[in-house]
């Protein structure tokens, strides 16, 4: 069976990272080699850029270009080589996050992000994107227990509502690639929904 590239997306506080770990374990139980990675990050250079992106104030366009710079390194040195080896790749965020956070949240024009996406990715896209969606007030409540918030997590609710709506627009525009997960459900209910997806990929 051909290895798959699956991405996990959603606003901060949606619970995607927790479920990504469980999803990876279930795939391994089914006999697949699985690599778990993240964006920004995933490579030594990407992790250094992640630290800058999460903590250093910058212009929105600078932020977008740094995200795609880290993504290029990630694709060419980690994701593509793993897929060629037959290893499934699960990534905590990918390019949909750029359209949601830098596009929806920061207001970078979609046309500029599409130019960067074409330059960096060509036609390369995930085989499946799991979008964990929930009302922003619920996501913010979940984050309130976190005493150390990065500069994205410190944004106000209207920022995250724009991010959420940009994600949902991507989901509507590319329904064959996206699976929408109701992140307000209990952890066991979310796992049940993910189990059905695992059986279908």
MIBA-640383 format. One record per residue (C-alpha): residue number from 1; residue in one letter; x, y, z. Coordinates in Angstrom, 2 decimals. Example, Ala and Ser with C-alpha at 12.3 -4.5 7.8 and 13.67 -1.06 7.14 Angstrom:
REM residues 2
MIVO	num	residu	u	v	w
MIVO	1	A	12.30	-4.50	7.80
MIVO	2	S	13.67	-1.06	7.14
This chain:
REM residues 201
MIVO	num	residu	u	v	w
MIVO	1	X	0.00	0.00	0.00
MIVO	2	X	1.30	3.45	-0.93
MIVO	3	X	2.38	5.59	2.02
MIVO	4	X	0.10	8.51	2.83
MIVO	5	X	0.76	12.08	3.89
MIVO	6	X	-1.86	13.15	6.46
MIVO	7	X	-2.02	16.58	8.08
MIVO	8	X	-3.76	17.73	11.26
MIVO	9	X	-5.14	21.27	11.32
MIVO	10	X	-7.25	23.51	13.54
MIVO	11	X	-7.10	26.54	15.79
MIVO	12	X	-4.97	26.42	18.92
MIVO	13	X	-6.87	24.53	21.60
MIVO	14	X	-8.74	22.20	19.24
MIVO	15	X	-6.91	19.11	20.51
MIVO	16	X	-5.38	18.03	17.22
MIVO	17	X	-1.89	17.36	18.64
MIVO	18	X	-3.22	14.95	21.27
MIVO	19	X	-5.22	13.00	18.72
MIVO	20	X	-2.33	12.98	16.25
MIVO	21	X	-0.29	10.87	18.69
MIVO	22	X	-3.16	8.41	19.11
MIVO	23	X	-3.73	8.28	15.33
MIVO	24	X	-0.05	7.49	14.73
MIVO	25	X	-0.15	4.66	17.27
MIVO	26	X	-3.22	3.13	15.61
MIVO	27	X	-1.54	3.22	12.21
MIVO	28	X	1.54	1.49	13.68
MIVO	29	X	-0.73	-1.17	15.16
MIVO	30	X	-1.99	-1.77	11.64
MIVO	31	X	1.57	-2.43	10.50
MIVO	32	X	2.56	0.92	9.00
MIVO	33	X	5.84	2.74	9.50
MIVO	34	X	4.86	6.22	10.69
MIVO	35	X	6.79	9.48	10.97
MIVO	36	X	5.28	12.25	13.11
MIVO	37	X	6.45	15.78	12.38
MIVO	38	X	5.26	19.37	12.75
MIVO	39	X	5.19	22.84	11.24
MIVO	40	X	6.78	25.17	11.63
MIVO	41	X	9.66	22.83	12.40
MIVO	42	X	10.37	19.25	11.45
MIVO	43	X	14.02	19.90	10.52
MIVO	44	X	16.95	21.46	12.42
MIVO	45	X	16.55	24.67	10.39
MIVO	46	X	12.78	24.53	10.70
MIVO	47	X	12.97	24.26	14.48
MIVO	48	X	15.20	27.34	14.64
MIVO	49	X	12.73	29.20	12.45
MIVO	50	X	9.89	27.94	14.66
MIVO	51	X	11.46	29.57	17.69
MIVO	52	X	11.72	32.86	15.81
MIVO	53	X	8.20	32.63	14.39
MIVO	54	X	6.55	31.84	17.72
MIVO	55	X	8.40	34.44	19.76
MIVO	56	X	9.73	37.28	17.59
MIVO	57	X	7.37	40.05	16.41
MIVO	58	X	7.50	40.59	12.63
MIVO	59	X	5.54	41.80	9.63
MIVO	60	X	2.77	39.49	8.42
MIVO	61	X	4.44	39.01	5.02
MIVO	62	X	7.76	38.18	6.71
MIVO	63	X	5.93	35.61	8.82
MIVO	64	X	4.36	34.03	5.73
MIVO	65	X	7.65	33.81	3.84
MIVO	66	X	9.47	32.28	6.81
MIVO	67	X	6.71	29.70	7.18
MIVO	68	X	7.09	28.66	3.55
MIVO	69	X	10.91	28.69	3.80
MIVO	70	X	10.70	26.23	6.68
MIVO	71	X	8.13	24.22	4.69
MIVO	72	X	10.40	23.88	1.66
MIVO	73	X	13.16	22.41	3.83
MIVO	74	X	10.61	20.17	5.52
MIVO	75	X	9.20	18.79	2.27
MIVO	76	X	12.51	18.15	0.56
MIVO	77	X	14.51	16.74	3.49
MIVO	78	X	11.86	14.96	5.57
MIVO	79	X	8.42	14.45	4.00
MIVO	80	X	9.24	13.36	0.44
MIVO	81	X	12.14	11.06	1.49
MIVO	82	X	9.92	9.36	4.08
MIVO	83	X	7.08	8.81	1.60
MIVO	84	X	9.54	7.36	-0.92
MIVO	85	X	10.67	4.88	1.76
MIVO	86	X	7.07	3.81	2.26
MIVO	87	X	6.73	5.60	5.59
MIVO	88	X	3.44	7.29	6.37
MIVO	89	X	3.88	10.95	7.39
MIVO	90	X	1.63	12.71	9.90
MIVO	91	X	2.23	16.44	10.26
MIVO	92	X	0.91	18.76	12.93
MIVO	93	X	0.02	21.58	10.49
MIVO	94	X	1.05	22.18	6.87
MIVO	95	X	0.23	24.79	4.24
MIVO	96	X	-3.47	25.08	5.14
MIVO	97	X	-2.23	26.70	8.37
MIVO	98	X	-0.56	29.45	6.34
MIVO	99	X	-3.80	30.24	4.55
MIVO	100	X	-5.64	30.21	7.89
MIVO	101	X	-3.19	32.06	10.15
MIVO	102	X	-1.23	34.32	7.82
MIVO	103	X	-4.12	34.67	5.37
MIVO	104	X	-7.24	34.68	7.50
MIVO	105	X	-5.71	35.86	10.75
MIVO	106	X	-3.05	38.30	9.57
MIVO	107	X	-4.69	39.41	6.33
MIVO	108	X	-1.94	38.44	3.89
MIVO	109	X	-3.64	38.30	0.46
MIVO	110	X	-4.52	34.79	-0.66
MIVO	111	X	-2.94	35.44	-4.07
MIVO	112	X	0.47	36.01	-2.44
MIVO	113	X	0.16	32.82	-0.39
MIVO	114	X	-0.81	30.90	-3.53
MIVO	115	X	2.37	32.12	-5.25
MIVO	116	X	4.45	30.89	-2.32
MIVO	117	X	2.55	27.60	-2.24
MIVO	118	X	3.14	26.98	-5.94
MIVO	119	X	6.81	27.89	-5.66
MIVO	120	X	7.45	25.70	-2.62
MIVO	121	X	5.08	22.80	-3.22
MIVO	122	X	4.24	22.70	-6.90
MIVO	123	X	1.25	20.36	-6.89
MIVO	124	X	2.29	18.57	-3.70
MIVO	125	X	-0.57	18.36	-1.19
MIVO	126	X	-1.56	16.05	1.67
MIVO	127	X	-3.51	12.92	0.81
MIVO	128	X	-5.84	13.77	3.70
MIVO	129	X	-6.27	16.74	6.03
MIVO	130	X	-8.09	16.34	9.34
MIVO	131	X	-9.57	19.67	10.41
MIVO	132	X	-10.43	19.81	14.11
MIVO	133	X	-13.11	22.46	14.47
MIVO	134	X	-14.78	23.99	17.52
MIVO	135	X	-16.16	27.37	18.61
MIVO	136	X	-13.42	29.86	19.44
MIVO	137	X	-14.67	30.48	22.98
MIVO	138	X	-14.24	26.77	23.73
MIVO	139	X	-10.73	26.75	22.25
MIVO	140	X	-9.76	29.82	24.28
MIVO	141	X	-11.09	28.24	27.46
MIVO	142	X	-8.96	25.16	26.86
MIVO	143	X	-5.87	27.32	26.36
MIVO	144	X	-6.49	29.32	29.53
MIVO	145	X	-4.81	26.65	31.66
MIVO	146	X	-1.58	27.04	29.71
MIVO	147	X	0.72	29.41	31.58
MIVO	148	X	3.19	29.75	28.69
MIVO	149	X	1.57	31.02	25.51
MIVO	150	X	3.44	31.82	22.29
MIVO	151	X	2.64	34.97	20.34
MIVO	152	X	0.00	33.21	18.23
MIVO	153	X	-1.77	31.77	21.26
MIVO	154	X	-1.77	35.24	22.84
MIVO	155	X	-3.89	36.68	20.03
MIVO	156	X	-7.44	37.82	20.73
MIVO	157	X	-10.62	35.95	19.90
MIVO	158	X	-11.39	37.87	16.70
MIVO	159	X	-8.04	36.76	15.26
MIVO	160	X	-8.90	33.11	15.90
MIVO	161	X	-12.39	33.50	14.49
MIVO	162	X	-10.82	34.72	11.23
MIVO	163	X	-8.43	31.75	11.34
MIVO	164	X	-11.31	29.36	11.93
MIVO	165	X	-13.38	30.77	9.07
MIVO	166	X	-10.38	30.56	6.71
MIVO	167	X	-9.93	26.90	7.65
MIVO	168	X	-13.61	26.16	7.06
MIVO	169	X	-13.44	27.90	3.68
MIVO	170	X	-10.50	25.68	2.68
MIVO	171	X	-12.50	22.66	3.81
MIVO	172	X	-15.51	23.68	1.71
MIVO	173	X	-13.35	24.39	-1.34
MIVO	174	X	-11.47	21.09	-1.18
MIVO	175	X	-13.94	18.57	0.30
MIVO	176	X	-12.22	15.55	-1.24
MIVO	177	X	-9.05	16.22	0.77
MIVO	178	X	-10.54	17.37	4.06
MIVO	179	X	-12.29	15.49	6.86
MIVO	180	X	-14.03	17.79	9.34
MIVO	181	X	-13.77	16.64	12.96
MIVO	182	X	-16.13	18.02	15.61
MIVO	183	X	-13.61	18.86	18.34
MIVO	184	X	-16.37	19.64	20.86
MIVO	185	X	-17.02	15.90	21.21
MIVO	186	X	-15.51	13.90	24.05
MIVO	187	X	-12.05	12.40	23.45
MIVO	188	X	-13.55	8.94	23.03
MIVO	189	X	-16.10	10.21	20.51
MIVO	190	X	-13.34	11.94	18.51
MIVO	191	X	-11.31	8.72	18.56
MIVO	192	X	-14.32	6.80	17.26
MIVO	193	X	-14.59	9.23	14.35
MIVO	194	X	-10.87	8.94	13.68
MIVO	195	X	-11.06	5.14	13.81
MIVO	196	X	-13.50	5.19	10.90
MIVO	197	X	-11.08	7.37	8.95
MIVO	198	X	-8.17	5.03	9.69
MIVO	199	X	-10.16	2.10	8.32
MIVO	200	X	-10.84	4.03	5.11
MIVO	201	X	-7.33	5.32	4.24
